[in-house]
Every structure is written in C-alpha cells, then in structure tokens.
Amino acid sequence: MDEIADRAADVAFDEPELLAKGYRAYRRYRVTLTGEDGATIEQERDVLDGGKVIAVLPVDVERDEIVLIRQFRLPAHLGNGKGDLVEIVAGRVEQGETLAASARRECREEIGLAPSALVELFSYFTTPGLTDETVTVFLAAIDAAQVPAHTRLGDEYIRTLRVPIDAALTALQTNTIHNGPAIMALQWLALNRARLAELLRR
C-alpha cells in the first residue's frame, strides 16, 4: 500500500503565459505529466498566484476563550448574501518574512496584541485546482482581556469577538461559520482542546 502522503510529480512545463494581473497575477500553464506507466498527458491549466498565507487561532487558556474577528468580504457577500464573516486572524506573508513573524504581525494588526507563545499546527492548500495559495495555521497564547473591541488597518475595519470555546465549537457544529481557516482551526481545537496548555508551554 502506498504511503498516504502528497508526493512530487513527474511534470514539465514552459514559462507560463500571463493572462491578467490585478491584486494577484493569473497565469496559464501548458503541462506535460508523466504517469507511472511512462505515458504522458498534456494539460492546460490556469493558476491564480496566491502565495503563502498564515492563519492564527488566538487562545486564552486561563479564561477558556478564543478570539475571533468579524470583517466584510465581498466575494462571500456575492456568494450567499452574508459577507460579514466570522474569521480567525489571517494574512499574507510579506516578502522576506518568516511564517512565525507574519503570524505575530497579523495578531498585532488584527487583534491589537502579539501572542506570548506561538505554535505551528498544520498547512493546507485553499483551492489547489485554482491557486497555489498555501495557508499555515498557528495556535497563539494571548490575554483576551487586552484585546480591543475593534481595530482598523488601512481600508479594513475589524471587530474582535471574545468567545467561550464551547460557544465557538457550537457554532462549528451548527454550521454558522463559513470561513475555511476558521473552520479548520476550530476542528483542530475540538480534537485537541485538552492539549492546549501543554502545547503553549513549549
């Protein structure tokens, strides 16, 4: 039985064609993929440049709370009319910045304070059929009492939500949150809640 893990592919492609460039570049690739039997398959694929993203689940272990944020997302509004999303801290990794440094910066910007401890949990592709965007999720120790009610970053207005862990997990169970990083982080929390203090002491 093969190992259940992603692996490198036997693939070749030429310089991609730039189709459009706005907030992110959109490129077309012509790909030659070689299968295990040696046969080749020609593919044409369009890819949106996404890059590296971090997401952070801020936890106050002493108060048994997490901090979520709420902000407007136009694509969500267009998709189902509910664009005022509940999310976790997240943002793009800047050039030359480590993932952990990005996580700390985004916490300062979005919830008004830096974590006292930070643990990398897991990474995933958001939509691997469309974009190379990779999200790395962190767990962060914070003092929820120090979190302001809202923050403002450029054209973003962010409201913070101090939430009991039980209430957050109920929202997950009842499908009232639709932000991918938040859902995955809360699923991780549901499985690992008993380990929070141990993980954040490292």
VEXVO-874770 format. One record per residue: z, x, y of N, C-alpha, C, O in turn. Coordinates in steps of 0.001 Angstrom, whole numbers, plus 500000, padded with zeros to 6 digits. Each point is the difference from the previous one (the first is absolute). Layout:
ZXYZXYZXYZXY
...
END
This chain:
500000500849498797500000499151501203500000500878501245500771500955500095
498356498714500861499950500744501258501300499836500776500674498973499919
499659502076500840501134499899500924499696498921501034498891499931500530
502104499227499751499811498944500994500267500599501376501100499897500543
497867500728500001500124500682501295498615500159500604499015500147499276
500906499822502048498744500281500683499572501434499677500843500856499727
497860499400500303499510501346499737498740500255500817499397499069500534
500216502184499558498798500378500746498766499489499264499993499905498773
498967499767501985498736499531499434498949501090500114500082500867500870
498934499085498250498846500902500058498971499340500907499191499190499545
500840501155501733499216499287501005499406500977500998500593501035500304
498227498623500202499347500800501031499418499057501046499541498905499677
500485501532501575499376499197501063499608500905501154500595501056500215
498390498510500524499512500742501156500837499642501228500923499189499928
498739501422501177500662499686501271499838498507500286498881499489499949
502213499800500351499885498556500220499271499671501308499939500807500927
499522498000499105499315499480501192501006499200500829500655499095499483
499464501239501797500899499265500878499348498675500384498951499993500644
501651498893498971499458498677500289500509499451501325499256499367500749
502021500882499535500610499480501229501285500766500261500613500550499085
499782499475502178501262500663500357500680499211501107499490499902501116
501665499539498559500834499317500970501375500631499941500149501200500230
500868497987499457501337500550499801499985500996498848500718500999500035
498464498734498938499810500896498859498505500089499688499233499090500314
500366502026499060498599500177499628499687499232498714500861499834499136
497888499700500753499519499258498835498778500743499478499008500133500717
501047500359498034498973500892499483499393499479498693500655499279499246
498079501097500493499331499650498754499823501260499152499491501019500468
500941498887498276499893501100499053499005499640498897499974498864499527
499209502108500068499140499868498828500578500922498930500065501217500176
500349498182498723500863500658499023499298500099498654499312499071499577
500868502070499753499577500155498602501255500224499172500708500992500176
499558498069498916501203500029499169499581500296498559499119499335499454
501514501663499938499701500362498611501090499455499092501183500278500197
498410498947498811500958499402499079500404500943498886499473501108499901
501453498467499263500486500831498899498902500274498973500081500983499264
498892498161500677498895500209499062498895500867500589498977500226499353
501224500269501888499020500850500651498957499256500802499235500619500739
500718498066499133499031499203500761500440499915501460501192500017500307
497824499892500582500307499919501431499716498599500534499122499289499511
501635500348501487499853498712500678499868500278501493500790500750500573
498199498635500054499818500138501443500670498816500696499813498849499606
500960501444501422500685498958500752499799500219501498499811501127500458
500234497781500289500026500054501459501250499255500440500173498824499678
500711501866501068501272499416500382500282500245501480499785501099500511
500697497862500170500402500103501399501515500143500062500730499267499331
499739501688501482501428500323500047500480500032501451499383500623500863
501720498699499378500665500049501295501021501127499975500862500038499123
499046500889501844500961501097500070501374499438500358500180499433501078
500773500723498033501350499496500254501009501099500202500848499918500888
499067501122498285500907501125500125501390499706499450500202499074499214
500740501742501224501375499916499488500870499123500900499934500070501227
500879499107498124500906499077500678501369500133499337500093500236498796
500956499612501988501341499922499414500575498608500259499635499322500961
501266500279498158500760498765500187501451500320499645500265500795499099
500666498582501614501418500339499836500824498731499857499881499066500793
500964500923498168500969498919499819501356500498500496500664500764499298
499766498817501909501282500449500537501146499161499412499979498771500066
501007501907499365501099499342499307501331500445500596500220501186500248
500660497846499975501389500273500365500835499664498768500313498835499751
500042502188499485500705499790498734501374499385500235500431499131499242
500258501317501805501354499497500268500002498505500301500900499281499567
498106500251501165499940498588500384499175499159499026499927498780500146
499448501864498857499145499305499034498862499267500724499677498853499691
499730501847501281498919499442500803498778500912499956500099501190499702
498760498225500599498805500772500307499505499573501373500387498952500519
498757501873500058499397499665501295498505499799499791499286500915499592
500260497880500693498581499667499995499522499917501436500814500003500923
497894499923499277499459499806501343499020498835499970499494499610498948
500256499851502229499033498908500135499038500358501121500416500309501117
498272499646498567499005500233501041498703499275499677499750499627498854
499427500180502176498758499246499864498909500858499394499818501154500388
499448498274498646498847500643499382498823499032500045500028498952499353
498935501398501412498850499117500158499311499671498667499701498830499763
500031502153499351499345499630498742500801498989499180499415499125499362
501908500982500647500818499015499279499864498624500652499908498986499307
500079500985502016499813498730500720498653499370499626499914498794499773
499036502036500166498677499488499634499964499561498539499272499075499639
501525501602499518499973499708498570500705498718499613499490499233499182
501710500515501412500734498785499593500738499292501134500759499061499761
499016501392501474500636499341501141501439500420500235500656499476500900
499855501476498291501382500468500158499986501497500289500282500824499130
499384499501502103499833501399500377501267500685500462499987501208500235
501113498058499904501274500598500416500716500476498738500875499313499472
498738501879500049500389500467498674501389500631499967500448500616500966
500217499212497894501205500759499685499558501239499227499286499897499003
501143501266501463499552501269499438501180500954499856501134499669500346
498574501527499133500941501107500102499390501023500957498826499898500357
501956501063500049499514501076500864498786500650499331500028500284498803
498915499950501966498803500637499433499144500555501123500095499570501150
499066501396498494499088500561500979499156501115499412500255500475498893
498751499929501852499094501051499547500625501384500212500726500241500965
498967500640498110500459501383500093499095500735500980498778499995499853
501820500627501132499215500714501007499551501353499459500601500541499072
498330499999501524499452501273499553501063501091500094500657500147501030
499507500613497891500971501085499967501429499566499729500907500832499993
499308497878499783501340499458499798500261499828498507499115499555499269
502090500791500267500349499738498609500309498520499824500252499287500971
499726500260497780500319498600499732501420499664500455500222498960500620
500735501912499078501391499738500376500176499980501520500732499164500530
498598501753500169500087500018501464499411498721500580500535499448500962
498375500084498463499396498749500445500953498832499773500132499129500860
500534500849497982500950498922499696501148499974501012500400498933500465
500121502236499870501088500068500985499524499537501377500691499248500687
498107501215499708499454499609501310499793498496500082500373499374500993
499034500041497967499744498565500023501301499196500044500050498952500643
500991501517498692501304499323500102500501500021501439500454498981500520
499461502182500118500448500085501403499202499056500885500563499326500863
498123500625498924499138499189500851500168498503499745500000499211500945
500140500391497797499933498572499670501364499323499898500117498812500300
500925501924499280501327499371499929501027500720500863501186499677499947
498375501293500845500864500588501024500971501064499546500827500436500801
499115500007497950500860501102499570499409500711498796499235499428499225
501146501844500641499542500798498873500955499827498828501195499789500209
498306500296498567500869499857498832500913501208499820499650501117500383
501516498651499034500904501099499681499643500650498670500401501135499744
498854498168499409499487500551498745498684499309499694499774498855500390
499364501862498904498654499502499722499600500441498601500139501173499653
499355497877499527499597500296498628498606499438499764499755498816500230
499330502040499307498653499526499659500048499251498674500577500493499031
498816498309500917500064499164498813498711500009499182500023500379498829
498852499212501762498733499901499264498850499898500989500199499769501192
498584500410498279498779499879500806499023499067499304500045499838498780
499065499545502006498979499124499427498818499872500954500131500234501202
498712499391498250498827499674500805500086498522500388500345499158499171
499344500534502076500064498606500431498877499168499389500258498965499387
498500501482500777498834499284499463498986501047499572499072500294500753
501081500286498036499175501148499623498515499695499830499197500927499895
500420497806500076498585499667499977499354500027501375498780499876500113
502020500283500933499494499942501368500384501206500849499197500463500810
502037500058499016500502501035500900500782501052499232500555499726498935
499483501502501629500795501073499400501440499994500517500761500924499715
499617498052501037501345499932500566501059500087498892499960499251499024
500984501680501150501079500222499047501328499802500699500253500620501033
500598498530498423501318499725500577501071500689499159500037499845498780
500821500906501873501165500598499348501240499286500525500225499937501209
500571499530497882501167499194500357501268500841499891500214500716499022
500620499174502014501277500711500062501150499005500055499850498871500468
501291501573499047501283499325500185500762500774501062500054501229499949
500541498064501019500713500660501087501398499424500152500194498788499909
500776502081500323501373499574500303500145499860501508499695500930500747
500770497904499701500187499773501433501306499234500233500592499437499078
499830500564502182501125499185500444499403498783500695499562500088501147
500420498785498165499312498813500529500591499529501318499307499361500791
501967500943499462500628499569501244499388500680501222500158499517501121
499145501600498669499394500735501116498558499575500279499371500527500917
500107498541498318498602499581500155499882498999501144500695498984499995
498441501278500985499814499045501098499267498750499526499393499997498929
500669498945501873499365498727499623498487500073500015499335499263499273
500111501621501549498546500163500045499660501367500546500822500651500645
497949499779499088499477501241500556498584499734500500499359499023499613
500172501865501253498624499874500500499346501373499927500552500987500487
498270499069498904499267501246499845498556499758500408499231499401499248
500398501064501940498653499751500494499749498513500106500721499295500706
498254500217498593499679498569500029500656499235498852499660498842499757
501285501798499529500693499336498893501393499536500447500774500768500572
499517497977499156501340499462500241500608499688498638499461499196499240
501653501437500460500596499904498665501400499422500106500824500476500781
499438498488498423501354499451499891500628500476498707499351499995498954
501890500410501105500689500471498807500824498869499397500484499115500705
499665500937497973500735498980499265501014500683499092499622500660499032
501653499188501270501050500463499083500213498911498961500364498874500337
499410501461498409499940498985498941500902500416498836499913501141499546
500954497963499955500718500303498755499006500246498872498971499327499927
501318501612499209499084500309498899499717498761499165498859499788499590
502150499390500148499777498780499215498972499093500662499156499420499317
500907500451502015499052499138500711498581500565499918499035499250499856
500845502068500237498676500626499907499401499785498612498809499715499877
502001500419499087499500499819498640499664498539499716499109499712499200
501594499368501447499647498582499890498644499730500640499190499248499459
500567501370501698498693499851500656498886500551499123498911499430499943
501357501677499373499020500557499067499716499006498874498844499766499649
502197499662499798499860499081498872499282498713500391499265499424499197
500949500130502033499398498734500441498649500189500696499420499042500510
500085502198499508498649500291500500499818499625501469498974499436500380
502024500880500442499877499727501437499620501246500801499828499921501216
500040501221498119499565501253500631498680500394499356499866499954498778
499149500437502049498676500310499464499506501390500378498827500312499797
502034500514500740499648501374500350500165500889498764501082500063499417
497830500628500183500009500779498767501107501038499893500741499990499017
499401500919501970501071500992499890501388499370499910500855500500499269
499380498415501461501302499336499938500240499412498611501095500129499453
497893499231499977500142499416498669500305501079498967500900499838499176
498355501255500866500226501065499011501366500645500174500680500293499016
499724499929502223501314500604500235501120499071499530500990500460499430
498857498241500805501031499056499549500013499871498483501064499818499408
497775500272499954499980500007498539500726501227499461500758499908499035
499006501245501596500729501215499608501502499785500202500803500372499144
499574499031501982501409499759500293500635499095498949501130500240499575
498152498726500006500534499093498983500298500732498698500962499671499305
498215501324500363500186500757498766501044501107500124500597500405499002
499626500085502212500811501210500182501201499820500922500589500984500448
499774497788499834501074499737500958501291500741499660500680500495500899
499658499585497851501258500634499596499998501508500246501058500629499979
497775499952500252499881501456500153499908500453501450499865501197500256
500205497880500700499752500366501400500921501107500491499527500998500544
501773498844499275500957500983500504499761501356499362500045501028500676
499702498974498021499752501267499287498759500695500541500025501203500259
498896498052499911498748500595500485500148500569501413499480501075500300
501221498208500551500091500415501402501043501082500228500096500529501107
500672499806497898500965501111500112499342501338499721500587501034500318
498227498994499104499346501249499638499678500848501215499444501089499863
END
